[in-house]
Amino acid sequence: MAEVDGVLDRVLDDVAALLAEATDHDTDPARATPGPLVVDLVDELRERVHHPGKRLRPLVAHLGWSAAGGDDATRGRLVEVAAALELLHLFALIQDDVMDRSAARRGRPTLHVVGAERHRERGGLGDPELFGDSVATLVSDLALSEATLLAATGGPRVARTWRLMAAELVEGQLLDVSHTAGRGRDLTTSMRIARAKSSRYTIGRPLQLGALVAGADDDLVARLLSWGDLVGDAFAVRDDVLGVWGDPTLTGKPAGDDLRSGKPTALLVWAAEMLPDSERFLLERCDAGRLDDLDVARLQRAMEEAGVYRRAEALLRDLLEQADEVLADLDPDERTAASLRGLAETVAWRDR
């Protein structure tokens, strides 16, 4: 990860130098005066990069590379792809926070919230919320652009998989937004959203990318993706569990956010099937976006008592069992097998 951090710093330094060079050519620096609301694009991105989360995606890419017999000749490309994954994840988080109106991420105010507050404090013109959203969107745009350029160093097969992964991620986010707004609630679509916007770009595709960097053949890549999809689905299910019952001191996000926003998760699909009639009014309030804090606490409790939590844990155990069967067919070396099993257990039972 120290090597990944080095690549990220190099990329941001390069962007800063390019922008400075362009500015020097276009204007007289002595006459240019930044206004009270000027935002340093690179500094804002660097601030977020230097407060990383679990750094799961680079680690998964490394496991894919190891499973495919990666060597010193391809290690440098692996590090660059891993750094690209960090930037892509940052892009996704910033935009997800804007779309979900999330106030906190990793225990810190989200970028759009910081931007809106700065606008208010300094008496900016126009709508503070729009200003904050605009700052966040533009900073995340740079993250996506630089991530894509960096990933292209891995070669044509890596670039194609990256392109697919990015498209899946954006499509999944869009489906999430439209399904939430349309009050959609069906299991097939919920699982499709979870795989596209969470599972695939967290586990399956990074595993595939690492293997491709190492030069894996198509058969091994396909089998790794089969394992990655099962573990990625476990990651997404656990994400949904934490979105309802997670401890804010560990997750860095308010508890019950998914209920407040009416996210079309599998858990809410099951709740619609399993809640007693006496508690179903809570789902109606959820659909209407009218849950207050007391309603959220009551719906959390009602879902647990109805067996939704137990059903999620049963699904997690089933996904891990299936993944273990696929892993046995992969037949990796003992060290890689232990690491992959450890990853599966970690993502399925994590508390943050």
C-alpha positions as CSV (number, residue, x, y, z in Angstrom):
1,M,0.0,0.0,0.0
2,A,3.0,2.3,0.5
3,E,3.7,1.9,-3.2
4,V,0.1,2.6,-4.1
5,D,0.3,5.8,-2.0
6,G,3.4,6.8,-3.9
7,V,1.7,6.4,-7.2
8,L,-1.3,8.4,-6.0
9,D,1.0,11.3,-4.8
10,R,2.8,11.2,-8.1
11,V,-0.4,11.4,-10.1
12,L,-1.7,14.3,-8.1
13,D,1.6,16.1,-8.3
14,D,1.6,15.7,-12.1
15,V,-1.9,17.1,-12.3
16,A,-1.0,20.1,-10.2
17,A,2.1,20.7,-12.3
18,L,0.1,20.5,-15.5
19,L,-2.5,23.0,-14.2
20,A,0.1,25.4,-13.0
21,E,1.9,25.3,-16.3
22,A,-1.3,26.0,-18.2
23,T,-2.2,28.8,-15.8
24,D,1.2,30.4,-16.3
25,H,0.8,30.4,-20.0
26,D,-2.7,31.8,-20.0
27,T,-2.6,34.5,-17.3
28,D,-0.3,36.8,-15.4
29,P,0.1,35.0,-12.1
30,A,0.9,38.3,-10.4
31,R,-2.5,39.7,-11.3
32,A,-4.6,36.5,-10.6
33,T,-6.4,36.8,-7.3
34,P,-8.3,33.8,-6.0
35,G,-11.7,34.7,-4.6
36,P,-13.0,33.8,-1.1
37,L,-14.7,30.6,-2.4
38,V,-11.9,29.3,-4.6
39,V,-11.4,25.6,-4.4
40,D,-8.1,23.9,-5.1
41,L,-9.1,20.9,-7.2
42,V,-6.0,18.9,-6.5
43,D,-5.8,19.7,-2.8
44,E,-9.4,18.6,-2.3
45,L,-8.7,15.3,-4.0
46,R,-5.5,14.8,-2.1
47,E,-7.3,15.4,1.2
48,R,-9.7,12.6,0.5
49,V,-7.0,10.3,-0.9
50,H,-5.0,10.7,2.3
51,H,-7.9,9.5,4.5
52,P,-8.6,6.1,3.0
53,G,-11.0,3.4,4.2
54,K,-10.4,-0.3,4.2
55,R,-8.4,-0.2,0.9
56,L,-10.1,-3.4,0.0
57,R,-10.0,-3.1,-3.7
58,P,-6.2,-2.8,-4.1
59,L,-5.8,-5.8,-1.8
60,V,-8.2,-7.8,-3.8
61,A,-6.4,-7.0,-7.0
62,H,-3.2,-8.2,-5.3
63,L,-4.8,-11.5,-4.5
64,G,-6.0,-11.9,-8.1
65,W,-2.4,-11.2,-9.2
66,S,-1.0,-13.7,-6.7
67,A,-3.5,-16.4,-7.7
68,A,-2.5,-16.0,-11.4
69,G,1.2,-16.3,-10.5
70,G,2.2,-12.6,-10.7
71,D,5.9,-11.9,-10.7
72,D,8.3,-8.9,-10.4
73,A,8.0,-8.1,-14.1
74,T,4.3,-7.2,-13.6
75,R,4.4,-5.8,-10.1
76,G,4.7,-2.2,-11.2
77,R,1.6,-2.4,-13.4
78,L,-0.3,-4.1,-10.5
79,V,0.6,-1.1,-8.2
80,E,-0.7,1.4,-10.8
81,V,-4.0,-0.6,-11.3
82,A,-4.4,-0.7,-7.5
83,A,-3.9,3.0,-7.3
84,A,-6.4,3.5,-10.0
85,L,-8.9,1.4,-8.0
86,E,-8.5,3.7,-5.1
87,L,-9.3,6.7,-7.2
88,L,-12.3,5.0,-8.8
89,H,-13.6,4.1,-5.3
90,L,-13.1,7.8,-4.2
91,F,-15.1,8.9,-7.3
92,A,-17.9,6.5,-6.4
93,L,-18.0,7.5,-2.7
94,I,-18.1,11.2,-3.4
95,Q,-20.9,10.9,-5.9
96,D,-22.8,8.4,-3.8
97,D,-22.7,10.8,-0.8
98,V,-24.1,13.6,-3.0
99,M,-26.9,11.3,-4.3
100,D,-27.7,10.0,-0.8
101,R,-27.4,13.4,0.9
102,S,-25.0,11.7,3.3
103,A,-23.6,14.0,6.0
104,A,-20.6,11.9,7.0
105,R,-18.2,9.4,5.5
106,R,-15.4,7.6,7.4
107,G,-16.3,9.7,10.5
108,R,-15.7,13.1,8.6
109,P,-18.1,15.5,6.9
110,T,-18.7,14.6,3.3
111,L,-17.2,16.8,0.6
112,H,-20.5,18.3,-0.6
113,V,-21.4,19.2,3.0
114,V,-18.0,20.9,3.5
115,G,-18.5,22.9,0.3
116,A,-22.0,24.0,1.2
117,E,-20.8,25.1,4.7
118,R,-17.9,27.1,3.2
119,H,-20.4,28.8,0.9
120,R,-22.6,29.9,3.8
121,E,-19.7,31.0,6.0
122,R,-18.2,33.2,3.3
123,G,-21.5,34.7,2.0
124,G,-21.4,33.1,-1.4
125,L,-23.8,33.9,-4.2
126,G,-26.6,31.4,-5.0
127,D,-27.6,28.1,-3.4
128,P,-25.1,26.7,-0.9
129,E,-26.3,23.1,-1.4
130,L,-25.9,23.4,-5.2
131,F,-22.4,24.8,-4.7
132,G,-21.4,21.9,-2.4
133,D,-22.8,19.4,-4.9
134,S,-21.0,21.0,-7.7
135,V,-17.6,21.0,-5.9
136,A,-18.0,17.3,-5.0
137,T,-19.1,16.4,-8.6
138,L,-16.1,18.1,-10.1
139,V,-13.5,16.7,-7.7
140,S,-14.9,13.2,-8.3
141,D,-14.8,13.8,-12.1
142,L,-11.1,14.4,-11.8
143,A,-10.7,11.2,-9.7
144,L,-12.5,9.1,-12.4
145,S,-10.5,10.7,-15.2
146,E,-7.1,10.0,-13.6
147,A,-8.2,6.5,-12.5
148,T,-9.0,5.6,-16.1
149,L,-5.8,7.0,-17.5
150,L,-3.8,5.1,-14.8
151,A,-5.6,1.8,-15.4
152,A,-4.8,2.0,-19.1
153,T,-1.2,1.3,-18.3
154,G,-2.2,-2.3,-17.6
155,G,-2.7,-3.2,-21.3
156,P,-5.7,-3.8,-23.6
157,R,-7.2,-6.6,-21.6
158,V,-7.0,-4.6,-18.4
159,A,-8.4,-1.5,-20.1
160,R,-11.4,-3.5,-21.5
161,T,-12.3,-4.9,-18.1
162,W,-11.8,-1.5,-16.5
163,R,-14.2,0.1,-19.0
164,L,-16.8,-2.6,-18.2
165,M,-16.4,-2.2,-14.5
166,A,-16.8,1.6,-14.7
167,A,-19.9,1.2,-16.8
168,E,-21.4,-1.4,-14.5
169,L,-20.7,0.9,-11.5
170,V,-22.4,3.9,-13.1
171,E,-25.3,1.8,-14.4
172,G,-25.8,0.3,-10.9
173,Q,-25.8,3.8,-9.3
174,L,-28.4,5.0,-11.8
175,L,-30.6,2.0,-11.3
176,D,-30.3,2.5,-7.6
177,V,-31.4,6.2,-7.9
178,S,-34.3,5.4,-10.3
179,H,-35.5,2.4,-8.4
180,T,-35.5,4.3,-5.1
181,A,-37.4,7.2,-6.6
182,G,-39.9,4.8,-8.2
183,R,-40.4,3.0,-4.8
184,G,-39.4,-0.2,-6.6
185,R,-39.1,-3.2,-4.3
186,D,-38.3,-6.6,-5.9
187,L,-35.5,-9.0,-5.1
188,T,-34.2,-9.5,-8.6
189,T,-33.6,-5.8,-9.2
190,S,-32.3,-5.3,-5.7
191,M,-29.6,-8.0,-6.2
192,R,-28.8,-6.6,-9.6
193,I,-28.2,-3.1,-8.2
194,A,-26.1,-4.5,-5.3
195,R,-23.9,-6.5,-7.7
196,A,-23.4,-3.7,-10.2
197,K,-22.8,-0.8,-7.8
198,S,-21.0,-2.7,-5.0
199,S,-20.2,-6.3,-5.4
200,R,-18.5,-6.3,-8.9
201,Y,-16.3,-3.2,-8.5
202,T,-15.3,-4.2,-4.9
203,I,-14.4,-7.9,-5.4
204,G,-15.0,-9.5,-8.7
205,R,-13.5,-7.0,-11.1
206,P,-10.5,-6.0,-9.0
207,L,-9.7,-9.8,-8.7
208,Q,-10.0,-10.1,-12.4
209,L,-7.9,-7.0,-13.0
210,G,-5.1,-8.4,-10.8
211,A,-5.1,-11.7,-12.6
212,L,-5.1,-10.0,-16.0
213,V,-2.1,-7.9,-15.0
214,A,-0.3,-11.1,-14.2
215,G,-1.1,-12.5,-17.6
216,A,-3.8,-15.1,-16.6
217,D,-5.6,-17.0,-19.3
218,D,-9.4,-16.5,-19.9
219,D,-10.3,-19.7,-18.1
220,L,-8.6,-18.7,-14.9
221,V,-10.0,-15.2,-15.1
222,A,-13.5,-16.6,-15.5
223,R,-13.2,-19.0,-12.5
224,L,-11.8,-16.2,-10.3
225,L,-14.7,-14.0,-11.3
226,S,-17.1,-16.8,-10.3
227,W,-15.5,-16.9,-6.9
228,G,-15.4,-13.1,-6.7
229,D,-19.1,-12.7,-7.5
230,L,-20.1,-14.9,-4.6
231,V,-17.8,-13.1,-2.2
232,G,-18.8,-9.7,-3.7
233,D,-22.5,-10.6,-3.2
234,A,-21.6,-11.4,0.5
235,F,-19.9,-8.0,0.7
236,A,-23.0,-6.3,-0.7
237,V,-25.4,-8.1,1.7
238,R,-23.2,-7.2,4.6
239,D,-23.2,-3.6,3.4
240,D,-27.0,-3.6,3.5
241,V,-27.0,-5.1,7.0
242,L,-24.6,-2.3,8.2
243,G,-26.8,0.2,6.4
244,V,-29.7,-0.8,8.7
245,W,-28.0,-1.9,11.9
246,G,-24.4,-0.7,11.7
247,D,-22.7,1.0,14.6
248,P,-22.1,4.7,13.6
249,T,-18.9,4.8,15.7
250,L,-17.5,2.0,13.5
251,T,-19.1,2.6,10.1
252,G,-18.6,6.4,10.2
253,K,-22.2,6.9,8.9
254,P,-25.5,7.4,10.8
255,A,-27.4,4.2,11.6
256,G,-30.4,3.5,9.5
257,D,-29.5,5.7,6.6
258,D,-30.7,3.1,4.1
259,L,-34.1,3.1,5.8
260,R,-34.4,6.9,5.8
261,S,-33.7,7.1,2.1
262,G,-35.8,4.0,1.2
263,K,-33.0,2.2,-0.5
264,P,-34.4,-0.7,-2.5
265,T,-32.2,-3.3,-0.8
266,A,-32.9,-7.0,-0.4
267,L,-33.5,-6.4,3.3
268,L,-36.5,-4.1,2.6
269,V,-37.9,-6.6,0.1
270,W,-37.7,-9.3,2.8
271,A,-39.2,-6.8,5.3
272,A,-42.2,-6.3,3.0
273,E,-42.7,-10.1,3.1
274,M,-42.0,-10.7,6.8
275,L,-43.2,-7.8,8.9
276,P,-46.5,-8.3,10.8
277,D,-49.5,-6.1,9.9
278,S,-49.0,-4.0,13.0
279,E,-45.6,-2.7,11.8
280,R,-46.3,-2.3,8.1
281,F,-47.2,1.3,8.4
282,L,-43.4,1.8,8.9
283,L,-42.8,0.6,5.4
284,E,-45.4,3.0,4.1
285,R,-43.6,5.9,5.8
286,C,-40.3,4.6,4.4
287,D,-41.8,4.7,0.9
288,A,-43.0,8.2,1.5
289,G,-39.6,9.3,2.9
290,R,-41.2,10.3,6.2
291,L,-39.3,8.1,8.7
292,D,-38.2,10.1,11.8
293,D,-35.5,8.8,14.2
294,L,-38.1,7.0,16.4
295,D,-39.6,5.3,13.3
296,V,-36.1,4.2,12.1
297,A,-35.4,2.6,15.5
298,R,-38.8,0.9,15.5
299,L,-38.3,-0.4,11.9
300,Q,-34.9,-1.6,12.8
301,R,-36.3,-3.6,15.7
302,A,-39.3,-4.8,13.8
303,M,-37.1,-6.1,11.0
304,E,-34.9,-7.9,13.4
305,E,-37.8,-9.5,15.3
306,A,-39.4,-10.6,12.0
307,G,-36.2,-12.5,11.1
308,V,-34.8,-10.2,8.4
309,Y,-31.4,-10.1,10.1
310,R,-31.3,-13.9,10.5
311,R,-32.2,-14.3,6.9
312,A,-29.4,-12.1,5.8
313,E,-26.9,-14.0,7.9
314,A,-28.2,-17.3,6.5
315,L,-27.6,-16.0,3.0
316,L,-24.1,-14.9,4.0
317,R,-23.3,-18.4,5.2
318,D,-24.6,-19.9,2.0
319,L,-22.6,-17.6,-0.2
320,L,-19.4,-18.4,1.7
321,E,-20.1,-22.1,1.4
322,Q,-20.5,-21.8,-2.4
323,A,-17.4,-19.6,-2.6
324,D,-15.4,-22.3,-0.8
325,E,-16.5,-24.9,-3.3
326,V,-15.4,-22.7,-6.2
327,L,-12.1,-22.0,-4.5
328,A,-11.4,-25.8,-4.2
329,D,-11.9,-26.0,-8.0
330,L,-9.4,-23.1,-8.5
331,D,-6.8,-25.1,-6.5
332,P,-4.5,-22.1,-5.7
333,D,-1.4,-22.5,-3.6
334,E,-1.9,-22.9,0.1
335,R,-0.9,-19.3,1.0
336,T,-3.2,-17.7,-1.7
337,A,-6.1,-20.0,-0.7
338,A,-5.8,-19.0,2.9
339,S,-5.7,-15.3,1.9
340,L,-8.8,-15.7,-0.3
341,R,-10.7,-17.5,2.5
342,G,-9.7,-14.9,4.9
343,L,-10.9,-12.2,2.6
344,A,-14.3,-13.9,2.2
345,E,-14.7,-14.2,6.0
346,T,-13.7,-10.6,6.5
347,V,-16.1,-9.0,4.0
348,A,-19.0,-11.2,5.1
349,W,-18.7,-10.6,8.8
350,R,-17.2,-7.1,9.0
351,D,-18.6,-4.5,11.4
352,R,-17.6,-1.4,9.3
